[in-house]
């Protein structure tokens, strides 16, 4: 069955409830950036502003951008400078000392457009630091989703919402755009969930779920969940998702 791809939507409250760990686990990449007061920083894919606020607390001049109006509204409630803008359509020109991104770049499938926009946005000598899903990120989850969809004669590959590059792929794209890659690493990071994997699926997998008729959706979720129990749930009922992260630091030449 030909499936129509649905865009992922973001509810700040649902995101914090089911995925608040995303910002909490962003500390290493925040430290890799090593922001200082008065720097102009762009937080690319800022979400509801949890990490953006850390930059502001340091005294940096931070701007957040995100494609989700709901997430930007949450940033505004925190008093943060943020605007609705796709990372694939950045319109800055030499405005920032640094561009930072945590757990957002893998939602932007036009990677070359993102990288080109970041390069333009940076001042000469500026740095681009980020962490994203890479390689076999959430492969056990995606395999279970695709298998359950295939049983329903739905092509899950046509619904794929992510871009999980290898280090060679992303390094090549950065260098082609003119960046100097100072550091890049693929990191296995099994990540405990705060609740059931069904909540994680509801939060991050709308593209797949929307292709299943509403009348069948609960059965679909139950089937995917059951397929994941042997690999991702321990004897105490704790779910741990098979995250793999690509972390990097790149510089724009002077």
C-alpha positions in Angstrom: 0.0 0.0 0.0 1.3 3.4 -0.9 1.6 5.4 2.3 1.4 9.2 2.6 4.1 10.7 4.9 2.8 12.8 7.8 5.0 15.5 9.3 6.0 15.0 12.9 4.4 17.4 15.3 5.6 18.5 18.7 3.7 19.0 21.9 6.0 20.6 24.5 4.2 19.0 27.5 4.2 15.5 25.9 7.8 16.0 24.9 8.9 16.9 28.4 6.9 14.1 29.9 8.2 11.3 27.6 11.5 12.7 26.4 12.8 15.2 29.0 16.0 13.1 29.1 16.9 14.4 25.6 18.0 17.8 27.0 19.4 16.2 30.2 21.7 14.0 28.1 22.8 17.0 26.0 25.3 18.1 28.6 28.4 16.5 26.9 27.7 18.3 23.6 27.0 21.6 25.5 30.4 21.2 27.2 32.0 20.4 23.9 30.8 23.8 22.6 32.2 25.5 25.8 30.1 28.6 25.5 31.2 31.8 27.1 29.4 35.0 28.1 28.5 37.5 25.3 29.0 35.1 22.5 26.3 35.1 19.9 24.9 31.5 19.7 22.3 29.9 17.5 20.5 27.0 19.0 19.4 25.0 16.0 16.3 22.9 16.7 16.0 24.3 20.1 12.8 22.5 21.0 11.1 23.8 24.2 14.2 25.7 25.3 15.6 23.6 28.1 19.2 23.9 26.8 18.7 27.3 25.2 18.0 28.6 28.7 21.4 27.3 29.8 23.1 29.5 27.3 21.2 32.5 28.4 22.0 31.7 32.0 25.7 31.9 31.1 25.2 35.4 29.7 25.5 34.3 26.0 23.4 36.1 23.4 21.4 33.1 22.3 18.7 32.7 19.6 16.7 29.6 19.3 15.1 28.4 16.1 12.7 25.4 15.6 10.2 24.4 12.9 7.6 23.8 15.6 5.4 26.8 16.5 4.4 25.0 19.7 7.9 24.5 20.8 8.8 28.1 20.1 5.8 29.3 22.1 7.2 27.2 25.0 10.5 29.1 24.6 8.7 32.4 24.7 7.1 31.5 27.9 10.6 31.1 29.4 11.5 34.5 28.1 13.9 33.2 25.5 14.7 34.8 22.1 13.4 32.2 19.6 11.6 32.1 16.3 9.9 29.6 14.1 12.3 28.7 11.3 13.2 25.4 9.6 16.8 24.4 9.9 16.7 23.6 6.2 16.0 27.3 5.4 18.3 29.3 7.7 18.4 33.0 6.6 21.3 34.3 8.7 24.6 35.7 7.3 27.7 35.9 9.5 25.6 36.6 12.6 26.9 34.0 15.1 30.1 32.9 16.9 28.7 29.4 17.2 25.8 27.2 16.1 24.7 24.4 18.5 22.3 21.6 17.9 21.2 18.7 20.2 19.0 15.8 19.0 17.5 17.8 16.1 19.6 17.4 13.0 18.4 13.9 12.4 14.9 15.3 11.8 16.3 17.5 9.0 16.6 15.2 5.9 18.0 17.9 3.6 21.3 17.7 5.4 23.3 19.7 2.8 20.9 22.6 3.0 21.2 22.6 6.8 25.0 22.6 6.7 25.1 25.3 4.0 22.8 27.5 6.1 24.9 26.9 9.2 28.1 27.8 7.3 26.5 31.1 6.2 25.2 31.9 9.6 28.6 31.7 11.2 31.2 34.4 11.4 34.7 33.5 10.1 36.3 31.4 12.8 33.0 30.3 14.1 32.2 26.8 15.3 29.4 24.3 14.6 28.9 21.7 17.4 26.2 19.1 17.6 24.9 15.7 18.4 22.3 13.7 16.5 21.1 10.2 15.9 23.6 8.4 13.7 24.4 5.0 12.2 22.1 2.3 13.6 20.2 4.7 16.0 17.0 3.1 17.3 17.4 0.3 14.8 15.6 -2.3 16.9 12.6 0.1 17.2 12.6 1.0 13.5 12.9 -2.7 12.5 9.9 -3.6 14.6 7.9 -0.7 13.2 8.7 -1.5 9.6 7.9 -5.2 10.1 4.5 -4.4 11.6 3.7 -2.0 8.8 4.8 -4.5 6.2 2.3 -7.0 7.6 -0.3 -4.4 6.9 1.1 -3.9 3.3 2.3 -0.4 4.2 5.7 0.6 2.9 7.3 2.0 6.0 10.4 3.1 4.2 8.3 5.7 2.4 7.4 7.1 5.8 10.9 7.3 7.1 11.3 10.7 9.0 15.0 10.6 10.0 18.5 11.1 8.7 21.0 9.0 10.6 24.4 9.5 8.9 27.6 7.5 9.3 30.7 9.5 10.4 32.1 9.2 6.8 28.9 10.6 5.4 28.6 13.6 7.7 32.3 14.4 7.7 32.2 14.5 3.9 29.2 16.8 3.8 30.8 19.2 6.4 34.1 19.3 4.5 32.4 19.8 1.1 30.6 22.8 2.6 33.9 24.3 3.7 34.1 23.2 7.3 37.2 21.9 9.1 36.1 18.9 11.2 37.9 19.0 14.5 36.2 16.1 16.2 33.6 13.4 15.3 32.6 10.3 17.1 29.8 7.7 16.9 28.7 6.8 20.5 26.5 3.8 21.5 24.2 5.3 24.2 21.5 2.9 25.3 19.0 5.2 26.9 16.5 4.3 29.7 13.0 5.7 29.2 11.0 7.4 31.9 8.0 5.2 31.1 6.7 2.7 28.6 8.1 2.4 25.1 4.5 3.0 23.8 4.9 6.6 25.0 8.2 6.9 23.2 6.5 5.7 20.0 3.6 8.1 20.4 6.1 11.0 20.9 8.6 10.3 18.1 6.9 8.0 15.5 3.9 10.0 14.2 5.0 9.5 10.6 4.6 5.7 11.0 1.5 5.7 13.3 -0.5 8.1 11.1 -0.3 5.5 8.2 -2.2 3.0 10.3 -6.0 3.4 10.4 -7.2 4.7 13.7 -9.2 1.6 14.3 -6.0 -0.6 14.1 -3.6 1.8 15.8 -3.7 0.4 19.3 -3.2 -3.2 18.0 -0.3 -1.9 15.9 1.3 -0.3 18.9 0.8 -3.4 21.0 2.4 -5.6 18.3 5.4 -3.3 18.0 5.7 -3.2 21.8 5.6 -6.9 22.1 8.3 -7.4 19.4 10.6 -5.1 21.4 10.1 -6.7 24.9 12.9 -9.3 24.5 15.5 -6.7 23.5 14.6 -3.5 25.2 12.7 -4.3 28.4 14.5 -5.8 31.4 13.0 -8.1 34.1 12.0 -5.0 36.2 10.0 -3.5 33.4 12.5 -0.8 32.6 12.6 0.1 28.9 16.0 1.1 27.3 16.1 2.3 23.7 19.1 1.5 21.5 20.3 5.1 20.9 23.4 5.7 18.8 24.7 9.3 18.7 26.9 11.1 16.3 28.7 14.0 18.1 30.9 16.5 16.3 32.7 19.8 16.3 33.5 21.7 13.1 35.0 25.1 12.4 34.5 27.7 9.7 37.9 29.0 8.6 39.0 32.5 9.5 
